Amino acid sequence: IRNCCTSPGIRRSRSSPQRRRKMRLQSRQRLVRKLWTHSYCQRLKLFLRSRATCHLSST
């Protein structure tokens, strides 16, 4: 009887931190992705701009 009562509680306590960790990881990944895409876009813009200026100056 005791085991039946305690097992769900243990399960619950075990699952909650894992879920929290998972959520944290997901949010972190999202943040990293957002930052990465932002920096990438900036680089791309700069690259295109420099290319355009070079092209204009050469012609």
mmCIF file of the N, C-alpha and C atoms, coordinates in Angstrom:
data_MODEL
# 
_entry.id   MODEL 
# 
loop_
_atom_site.group_PDB 
_atom_site.id 
_atom_site.type_symbol 
_atom_site.label_atom_id 
_atom_site.label_alt_id 
_atom_site.label_comp_id 
_atom_site.label_asym_id 
_atom_site.label_entity_id 
_atom_site.label_seq_id 
_atom_site.pdbx_PDB_ins_code 
_atom_site.Cartn_x 
_atom_site.Cartn_y 
_atom_site.Cartn_z 
_atom_site.occupancy 
_atom_site.B_iso_or_equiv 
_atom_site.pdbx_formal_charge 
_atom_site.auth_seq_id 
_atom_site.auth_comp_id 
_atom_site.auth_asym_id 
_atom_site.auth_atom_id 
_atom_site.pdbx_PDB_model_num 
ATOM 1   N N  . ILE A 1 1  ? 0.848  -1.203 0.000   1.00 0.00 ? 1  ILE A N  1 
ATOM 2   C CA . ILE A 1 1  ? 0.000  0.000  0.000   1.00 0.00 ? 1  ILE A CA 1 
ATOM 3   C C  . ILE A 1 1  ? 0.885  1.256  0.000   1.00 0.00 ? 1  ILE A C  1 
ATOM 4   N N  . ARG A 1 2  ? 1.932  1.228  0.815   1.00 0.00 ? 2  ARG A N  1 
ATOM 5   C CA . ARG A 1 2  ? 2.802  2.394  0.936   1.00 0.00 ? 2  ARG A CA 1 
ATOM 6   C C  . ARG A 1 2  ? 3.460  2.720  -0.413  1.00 0.00 ? 2  ARG A C  1 
ATOM 7   N N  . ASN A 1 3  ? 3.938  1.681  -1.090  1.00 0.00 ? 3  ASN A N  1 
ATOM 8   C CA . ASN A 1 3  ? 4.585  1.882  -2.385  1.00 0.00 ? 3  ASN A CA 1 
ATOM 9   C C  . ASN A 1 3  ? 3.648  2.557  -3.378  1.00 0.00 ? 3  ASN A C  1 
ATOM 10  N N  . CYS A 1 4  ? 2.394  2.113  -3.398  1.00 0.00 ? 4  CYS A N  1 
ATOM 11  C CA . CYS A 1 4  ? 1.407  2.687  -4.314  1.00 0.00 ? 4  CYS A CA 1 
ATOM 12  C C  . CYS A 1 4  ? 1.253  4.183  -4.057  1.00 0.00 ? 4  CYS A C  1 
ATOM 13  N N  . CYS A 1 5  ? 1.254  4.542  -2.779  1.00 0.00 ? 5  CYS A N  1 
ATOM 14  C CA . CYS A 1 5  ? 1.051  5.950  -2.430  1.00 0.00 ? 5  CYS A CA 1 
ATOM 15  C C  . CYS A 1 5  ? 2.259  6.798  -2.810  1.00 0.00 ? 5  CYS A C  1 
ATOM 16  N N  . THR A 1 6  ? 3.466  6.259  -2.596  1.00 0.00 ? 6  THR A N  1 
ATOM 17  C CA . THR A 1 6  ? 4.673  7.063  -2.800  1.00 0.00 ? 6  THR A CA 1 
ATOM 18  C C  . THR A 1 6  ? 5.111  7.138  -4.268  1.00 0.00 ? 6  THR A C  1 
ATOM 19  N N  . SER A 1 7  ? 4.871  6.090  -5.039  1.00 0.00 ? 7  SER A N  1 
ATOM 20  C CA . SER A 1 7  ? 5.382  6.072  -6.419  1.00 0.00 ? 7  SER A CA 1 
ATOM 21  C C  . SER A 1 7  ? 4.905  7.247  -7.286  1.00 0.00 ? 7  SER A C  1 
ATOM 22  N N  . PRO A 1 8  ? 3.625  7.622  -7.245  1.00 0.00 ? 8  PRO A N  1 
ATOM 23  C CA . PRO A 1 8  ? 3.225  8.756  -8.080  1.00 0.00 ? 8  PRO A CA 1 
ATOM 24  C C  . PRO A 1 8  ? 3.878  10.066 -7.653  1.00 0.00 ? 8  PRO A C  1 
ATOM 25  N N  . GLY A 1 9  ? 4.050  10.244 -6.338  1.00 0.00 ? 9  GLY A N  1 
ATOM 26  C CA . GLY A 1 9  ? 4.700  11.451 -5.830  1.00 0.00 ? 9  GLY A CA 1 
ATOM 27  C C  . GLY A 1 9  ? 6.130  11.548 -6.328  1.00 0.00 ? 9  GLY A C  1 
ATOM 28  N N  . ILE A 1 10 ? 6.855  10.428 -6.252  1.00 0.00 ? 10 ILE A N  1 
ATOM 29  C CA . ILE A 1 10 ? 8.244  10.386 -6.715  1.00 0.00 ? 10 ILE A CA 1 
ATOM 30  C C  . ILE A 1 10 ? 8.291  10.696 -8.208  1.00 0.00 ? 10 ILE A C  1 
ATOM 31  N N  . ARG A 1 11 ? 7.388  10.058 -8.944  1.00 0.00 ? 11 ARG A N  1 
ATOM 32  C CA . ARG A 1 11 ? 7.337  10.278 -10.388 1.00 0.00 ? 11 ARG A CA 1 
ATOM 33  C C  . ARG A 1 11 ? 7.145  11.762 -10.692 1.00 0.00 ? 11 ARG A C  1 
ATOM 34  N N  . ARG A 1 12 ? 6.215  12.346 -9.960  1.00 0.00 ? 12 ARG A N  1 
ATOM 35  C CA . ARG A 1 12 ? 5.887  13.752 -10.187 1.00 0.00 ? 12 ARG A CA 1 
ATOM 36  C C  . ARG A 1 12 ? 7.118  14.630 -9.927  1.00 0.00 ? 12 ARG A C  1 
ATOM 37  N N  . SER A 1 13 ? 7.777  14.380 -8.786  1.00 0.00 ? 13 SER A N  1 
ATOM 38  C CA . SER A 1 13 ? 8.935  15.194 -8.415  1.00 0.00 ? 13 SER A CA 1 
ATOM 39  C C  . SER A 1 13 ? 10.076 15.003 -9.419  1.00 0.00 ? 13 SER A C  1 
ATOM 40  N N  . ARG A 1 14 ? 10.181 13.797 -9.971  1.00 0.00 ? 14 ARG A N  1 
ATOM 41  C CA . ARG A 1 14 ? 11.244 13.530 -10.932 1.00 0.00 ? 14 ARG A CA 1 
ATOM 42  C C  . ARG A 1 14 ? 10.975 14.226 -12.262 1.00 0.00 ? 14 ARG A C  1 
ATOM 43  N N  . SER A 1 15 ? 9.715  14.188 -12.702 1.00 0.00 ? 15 SER A N  1 
ATOM 44  C CA . SER A 1 15 ? 9.381  14.699 -14.031 1.00 0.00 ? 15 SER A CA 1 
ATOM 45  C C  . SER A 1 15 ? 9.434  16.223 -14.103 1.00 0.00 ? 15 SER A C  1 
ATOM 46  N N  . SER A 1 16 ? 9.064  16.908 -13.014 1.00 0.00 ? 16 SER A N  1 
ATOM 47  C CA . SER A 1 16 ? 8.988  18.374 -13.068 1.00 0.00 ? 16 SER A CA 1 
ATOM 48  C C  . SER A 1 16 ? 10.337 19.052 -13.363 1.00 0.00 ? 16 SER A C  1 
ATOM 49  N N  . PRO A 1 17 ? 11.439 18.672 -12.691 1.00 0.00 ? 17 PRO A N  1 
ATOM 50  C CA . PRO A 1 17 ? 12.711 19.332 -13.013 1.00 0.00 ? 17 PRO A CA 1 
ATOM 51  C C  . PRO A 1 17 ? 13.151 19.060 -14.444 1.00 0.00 ? 17 PRO A C  1 
ATOM 52  N N  . GLN A 1 18 ? 12.906 17.834 -14.924 1.00 0.00 ? 18 GLN A N  1 
ATOM 53  C CA . GLN A 1 18 ? 13.272 17.498 -16.301 1.00 0.00 ? 18 GLN A CA 1 
ATOM 54  C C  . GLN A 1 18 ? 12.530 18.394 -17.273 1.00 0.00 ? 18 GLN A C  1 
ATOM 55  N N  . ARG A 1 19 ? 11.229 18.577 -17.011 1.00 0.00 ? 19 ARG A N  1 
ATOM 56  C CA . ARG A 1 19 ? 10.416 19.428 -17.869 1.00 0.00 ? 19 ARG A CA 1 
ATOM 57  C C  . ARG A 1 19 ? 10.947 20.852 -17.869 1.00 0.00 ? 19 ARG A C  1 
ATOM 58  N N  . ARG A 1 20 ? 11.273 21.326 -16.650 1.00 0.00 ? 20 ARG A N  1 
ATOM 59  C CA . ARG A 1 20 ? 11.806 22.684 -16.514 1.00 0.00 ? 20 ARG A CA 1 
ATOM 60  C C  . ARG A 1 20 ? 13.096 22.827 -17.305 1.00 0.00 ? 20 ARG A C  1 
ATOM 61  N N  . ARG A 1 21 ? 13.963 21.830 -17.171 1.00 0.00 ? 21 ARG A N  1 
ATOM 62  C CA . ARG A 1 21 ? 15.245 21.850 -17.869 1.00 0.00 ? 21 ARG A CA 1 
ATOM 63  C C  . ARG A 1 21 ? 15.020 21.904 -19.376 1.00 0.00 ? 21 ARG A C  1 
ATOM 64  N N  . LYS A 1 22 ? 14.074 21.065 -19.836 1.00 0.00 ? 22 LYS A N  1 
ATOM 65  C CA . LYS A 1 22 ? 13.752 21.006 -21.261 1.00 0.00 ? 22 LYS A CA 1 
ATOM 66  C C  . LYS A 1 22 ? 13.292 22.369 -21.759 1.00 0.00 ? 22 LYS A C  1 
ATOM 67  N N  . MET A 1 23 ? 12.391 22.980 -20.984 1.00 0.00 ? 23 MET A N  1 
ATOM 68  C CA . MET A 1 23 ? 11.863 24.289 -21.357 1.00 0.00 ? 23 MET A CA 1 
ATOM 69  C C  . MET A 1 23 ? 12.986 25.315 -21.425 1.00 0.00 ? 23 MET A C  1 
ATOM 70  N N  . ARG A 1 24 ? 13.858 25.265 -20.427 1.00 0.00 ? 24 ARG A N  1 
ATOM 71  C CA . ARG A 1 24 ? 14.990 26.197 -20.385 1.00 0.00 ? 24 ARG A CA 1 
ATOM 72  C C  . ARG A 1 24 ? 15.861 26.031 -21.617 1.00 0.00 ? 24 ARG A C  1 
ATOM 73  N N  . LEU A 1 25 ? 16.171 24.786 -21.950 1.00 0.00 ? 25 LEU A N  1 
ATOM 74  C CA . LEU A 1 25 ? 17.006 24.502 -23.111 1.00 0.00 ? 25 LEU A CA 1 
ATOM 75  C C  . LEU A 1 25 ? 16.362 25.032 -24.374 1.00 0.00 ? 25 LEU A C  1 
ATOM 76  N N  . GLN A 1 26 ? 15.045 24.783 -24.509 1.00 0.00 ? 26 GLN A N  1 
ATOM 77  C CA . GLN A 1 26 ? 14.321 25.233 -25.693 1.00 0.00 ? 26 GLN A CA 1 
ATOM 78  C C  . GLN A 1 26 ? 14.377 26.745 -25.818 1.00 0.00 ? 26 GLN A C  1 
ATOM 79  N N  . SER A 1 27 ? 14.128 27.441 -24.707 1.00 0.00 ? 27 SER A N  1 
ATOM 80  C CA . SER A 1 27 ? 14.137 28.906 -24.723 1.00 0.00 ? 27 SER A CA 1 
ATOM 81  C C  . SER A 1 27 ? 15.536 29.410 -25.076 1.00 0.00 ? 27 SER A C  1 
ATOM 82  N N  . ARG A 1 28 ? 16.555 28.758 -24.532 1.00 0.00 ? 28 ARG A N  1 
ATOM 83  C CA . ARG A 1 28 ? 17.938 29.142 -24.805 1.00 0.00 ? 28 ARG A CA 1 
ATOM 84  C C  . ARG A 1 28 ? 18.229 28.984 -26.294 1.00 0.00 ? 28 ARG A C  1 
ATOM 85  N N  . GLN A 1 29 ? 17.823 27.831 -26.843 1.00 0.00 ? 29 GLN A N  1 
ATOM 86  C CA . GLN A 1 29 ? 18.040 27.579 -28.263 1.00 0.00 ? 29 GLN A CA 1 
ATOM 87  C C  . GLN A 1 29 ? 17.368 28.646 -29.104 1.00 0.00 ? 29 GLN A C  1 
ATOM 88  N N  . ARG A 1 30 ? 16.133 29.007 -28.709 1.00 0.00 ? 30 ARG A N  1 
ATOM 89  C CA . ARG A 1 30 ? 15.391 30.030 -29.441 1.00 0.00 ? 30 ARG A CA 1 
ATOM 90  C C  . ARG A 1 30 ? 16.139 31.354 -29.420 1.00 0.00 ? 30 ARG A C  1 
ATOM 91  N N  . LEU A 1 31 ? 16.637 31.723 -28.225 1.00 0.00 ? 31 LEU A N  1 
ATOM 92  C CA . LEU A 1 31 ? 17.378 32.979 -28.079 1.00 0.00 ? 31 LEU A CA 1 
ATOM 93  C C  . LEU A 1 31 ? 18.628 32.965 -28.946 1.00 0.00 ? 31 LEU A C  1 
ATOM 94  N N  . VAL A 1 32 ? 19.365 31.865 -28.875 1.00 0.00 ? 32 VAL A N  1 
ATOM 95  C CA . VAL A 1 32 ? 20.597 31.733 -29.654 1.00 0.00 ? 32 VAL A CA 1 
ATOM 96  C C  . VAL A 1 32 ? 20.289 31.859 -31.136 1.00 0.00 ? 32 VAL A C  1 
ATOM 97  N N  . ARG A 1 33 ? 19.226 31.171 -31.564 1.00 0.00 ? 33 ARG A N  1 
ATOM 98  C CA . ARG A 1 33 ? 18.844 31.193 -32.967 1.00 0.00 ? 33 ARG A CA 1 
ATOM 99  C C  . ARG A 1 33 ? 18.511 32.614 -33.412 1.00 0.00 ? 33 ARG A C  1 
ATOM 100 N N  . LYS A 1 34 ? 17.739 33.303 -32.552 1.00 0.00 ? 34 LYS A N  1 
ATOM 101 C CA . LYS A 1 34 ? 17.317 34.668 -32.872 1.00 0.00 ? 34 LYS A CA 1 
ATOM 102 C C  . LYS A 1 34 ? 18.541 35.565 -33.024 1.00 0.00 ? 34 LYS A C  1 
ATOM 103 N N  . LEU A 1 35 ? 19.455 35.483 -32.040 1.00 0.00 ? 35 LEU A N  1 
ATOM 104 C CA . LEU A 1 35 ? 20.664 36.299 -32.067 1.00 0.00 ? 35 LEU A CA 1 
ATOM 105 C C  . LEU A 1 35 ? 21.497 35.967 -33.301 1.00 0.00 ? 35 LEU A C  1 
ATOM 106 N N  . TRP A 1 36 ? 21.632 34.668 -33.577 1.00 0.00 ? 36 TRP A N  1 
ATOM 107 C CA . TRP A 1 36 ? 22.437 34.233 -34.709 1.00 0.00 ? 36 TRP A CA 1 
ATOM 108 C C  . TRP A 1 36 ? 21.869 34.773 -36.011 1.00 0.00 ? 36 TRP A C  1 
ATOM 109 N N  . THR A 1 37 ? 20.556 34.653 -36.185 1.00 0.00 ? 37 THR A N  1 
ATOM 110 C CA . THR A 1 37 ? 19.922 35.121 -37.418 1.00 0.00 ? 37 THR A CA 1 
ATOM 111 C C  . THR A 1 37 ? 20.099 36.627 -37.547 1.00 0.00 ? 37 THR A C  1 
ATOM 112 N N  . HIS A 1 38 ? 19.979 37.346 -36.427 1.00 0.00 ? 38 HIS A N  1 
ATOM 113 C CA . HIS A 1 38 ? 20.123 38.805 -36.433 1.00 0.00 ? 38 HIS A CA 1 
ATOM 114 C C  . HIS A 1 38 ? 21.522 39.190 -36.904 1.00 0.00 ? 38 HIS A C  1 
ATOM 115 N N  . SER A 1 39 ? 22.544 38.568 -36.297 1.00 0.00 ? 39 SER A N  1 
ATOM 116 C CA . SER A 1 39 ? 23.929 38.874 -36.660 1.00 0.00 ? 39 SER A CA 1 
ATOM 117 C C  . SER A 1 39 ? 24.182 38.492 -38.114 1.00 0.00 ? 39 SER A C  1 
ATOM 118 N N  . TYR A 1 40 ? 23.617 37.369 -38.532 1.00 0.00 ? 40 TYR A N  1 
ATOM 119 C CA . TYR A 1 40 ? 23.792 36.899 -39.907 1.00 0.00 ? 40 TYR A CA 1 
ATOM 120 C C  . TYR A 1 40 ? 23.207 37.907 -40.886 1.00 0.00 ? 40 TYR A C  1 
ATOM 121 N N  . CYS A 1 41 ? 21.993 38.397 -40.573 1.00 0.00 ? 41 CYS A N  1 
ATOM 122 C CA . CYS A 1 41 ? 21.338 39.388 -41.429 1.00 0.00 ? 41 CYS A CA 1 
ATOM 123 C C  . CYS A 1 41 ? 22.188 40.641 -41.521 1.00 0.00 ? 41 CYS A C  1 
ATOM 124 N N  . GLN A 1 42 ? 22.715 41.084 -40.388 1.00 0.00 ? 42 GLN A N  1 
ATOM 125 C CA . GLN A 1 42 ? 23.558 42.282 -40.370 1.00 0.00 ? 42 GLN A CA 1 
ATOM 126 C C  . GLN A 1 42 ? 24.786 42.074 -41.242 1.00 0.00 ? 42 GLN A C  1 
ATOM 127 N N  . ARG A 1 43 ? 25.415 40.931 -41.100 1.00 0.00 ? 43 ARG A N  1 
ATOM 128 C CA . ARG A 1 43 ? 26.606 40.621 -41.898 1.00 0.00 ? 43 ARG A CA 1 
ATOM 129 C C  . ARG A 1 43 ? 26.269 40.621 -43.373 1.00 0.00 ? 43 ARG A C  1 
ATOM 130 N N  . LEU A 1 44 ? 25.144 39.994 -43.696 1.00 0.00 ? 44 LEU A N  1 
ATOM 131 C CA . LEU A 1 44 ? 24.716 39.909 -45.085 1.00 0.00 ? 44 LEU A CA 1 
ATOM 132 C C  . LEU A 1 44 ? 24.507 41.308 -45.654 1.00 0.00 ? 44 LEU A C  1 
ATOM 133 N N  . LYS A 1 45 ? 23.828 42.156 -44.879 1.00 0.00 ? 45 LYS A N  1 
ATOM 134 C CA . LYS A 1 45 ? 23.568 43.530 -45.315 1.00 0.00 ? 45 LYS A CA 1 
ATOM 135 C C  . LYS A 1 45 ? 24.876 44.263 -45.565 1.00 0.00 ? 45 LYS A C  1 
ATOM 136 N N  . LEU A 1 46 ? 25.803 44.146 -44.601 1.00 0.00 ? 46 LEU A N  1 
ATOM 137 C CA . LEU A 1 46 ? 27.102 44.802 -44.730 1.00 0.00 ? 46 LEU A CA 1 
ATOM 138 C C  . LEU A 1 46 ? 27.836 44.293 -45.964 1.00 0.00 ? 46 LEU A C  1 
ATOM 139 N N  . PHE A 1 47 ? 27.806 42.987 -46.134 1.00 0.00 ? 47 PHE A N  1 
ATOM 140 C CA . PHE A 1 47 ? 28.482 42.365 -47.270 1.00 0.00 ? 47 PHE A CA 1 
ATOM 141 C C  . PHE A 1 47 ? 27.912 42.882 -48.581 1.00 0.00 ? 47 PHE A C  1 
ATOM 142 N N  . LEU A 1 48 ? 26.579 42.900 -48.664 1.00 0.00 ? 48 LEU A N  1 
ATOM 143 C CA . LEU A 1 48 ? 25.916 43.379 -49.875 1.00 0.00 ? 48 LEU A CA 1 
ATOM 144 C C  . LEU A 1 48 ? 26.241 44.845 -50.119 1.00 0.00 ? 48 LEU A C  1 
ATOM 145 N N  . ARG A 1 49 ? 26.228 45.629 -49.040 1.00 0.00 ? 49 ARG A N  1 
ATOM 146 C CA . ARG A 1 49 ? 26.502 47.057 -49.156 1.00 0.00 ? 49 ARG A CA 1 
ATOM 147 C C  . ARG A 1 49 ? 27.921 47.279 -49.674 1.00 0.00 ? 49 ARG A C  1 
ATOM 148 N N  . SER A 1 50 ? 28.891 46.571 -49.075 1.00 0.00 ? 50 SER A N  1 
ATOM 149 C CA . SER A 1 50 ? 30.289 46.717 -49.478 1.00 0.00 ? 50 SER A CA 1 
ATOM 150 C C  . SER A 1 50 ? 30.457 46.293 -50.933 1.00 0.00 ? 50 SER A C  1 
ATOM 151 N N  . ARG A 1 51 ? 29.761 45.214 -51.302 1.00 0.00 ? 51 ARG A N  1 
ATOM 152 C CA . ARG A 1 51 ? 29.823 44.717 -52.673 1.00 0.00 ? 51 ARG A CA 1 
ATOM 153 C C  . ARG A 1 51 ? 29.274 45.769 -53.631 1.00 0.00 ? 51 ARG A C  1 
ATOM 154 N N  . ALA A 1 52 ? 28.133 46.350 -53.229 1.00 0.00 ? 52 ALA A N  1 
ATOM 155 C CA . ALA A 1 52 ? 27.484 47.359 -54.062 1.00 0.00 ? 52 ALA A CA 1 
ATOM 156 C C  . ALA A 1 52 ? 28.400 48.565 -54.236 1.00 0.00 ? 52 ALA A C  1 
ATOM 157 N N  . THR A 1 53 ? 29.021 49.016 -53.145 1.00 0.00 ? 53 THR A N  1 
ATOM 158 C CA . THR A 1 53 ? 29.904 50.184 -53.214 1.00 0.00 ? 53 THR A CA 1 
ATOM 159 C C  . THR A 1 53 ? 31.107 49.875 -54.094 1.00 0.00 ? 53 THR A C  1 
ATOM 160 N N  . CYS A 1 54 ? 31.668 48.684 -53.940 1.00 0.00 ? 54 CYS A N  1 
ATOM 161 C CA . CYS A 1 54 ? 32.811 48.285 -54.761 1.00 0.00 ? 54 CYS A CA 1 
ATOM 162 C C  . CYS A 1 54 ? 32.404 48.289 -56.226 1.00 0.00 ? 54 CYS A C  1 
ATOM 163 N N  . HIS A 1 55 ? 31.242 47.739 -56.484 1.00 0.00 ? 55 HIS A N  1 
ATOM 164 C CA . HIS A 1 55 ? 30.734 47.646 -57.848 1.00 0.00 ? 55 HIS A CA 1 
ATOM 165 C C  . HIS A 1 55 ? 30.557 49.041 -58.434 1.00 0.00 ? 55 HIS A C  1 
ATOM 166 N N  . LEU A 1 56 ? 29.979 49.928 -57.637 1.00 0.00 ? 56 LEU A N  1 
ATOM 167 C CA . LEU A 1 56 ? 29.730 51.300 -58.091 1.00 0.00 ? 56 LEU A CA 1 
ATOM 168 C C  . LEU A 1 56 ? 31.051 52.024 -58.343 1.00 0.00 ? 56 LEU A C  1 
ATOM 169 N N  . SER A 1 57 ? 31.997 51.860 -57.450 1.00 0.00 ? 57 SER A N  1 
ATOM 170 C CA . SER A 1 57 ? 33.281 52.558 -57.578 1.00 0.00 ? 57 SER A CA 1 
ATOM 171 C C  . SER A 1 57 ? 34.068 52.033 -58.778 1.00 0.00 ? 57 SER A C  1 
ATOM 172 N N  . SER A 1 58 ? 33.974 50.731 -59.022 1.00 0.00 ? 58 SER A N  1 
ATOM 173 C CA . SER A 1 58 ? 34.733 50.135 -60.127 1.00 0.00 ? 58 SER A CA 1 
ATOM 174 C C  . SER A 1 58 ? 34.195 50.570 -61.482 1.00 0.00 ? 58 SER A C  1 
ATOM 175 N N  . THR A 1 59 ? 32.884 50.757 -61.602 1.00 0.00 ? 59 THR A N  1 
ATOM 176 C CA . THR A 1 59 ? 32.296 51.117 -62.895 1.00 0.00 ? 59 THR A CA 1 
ATOM 177 C C  . THR A 1 59 ? 32.462 52.596 -63.201 1.00 0.00 ? 59 THR A C  1 
# 
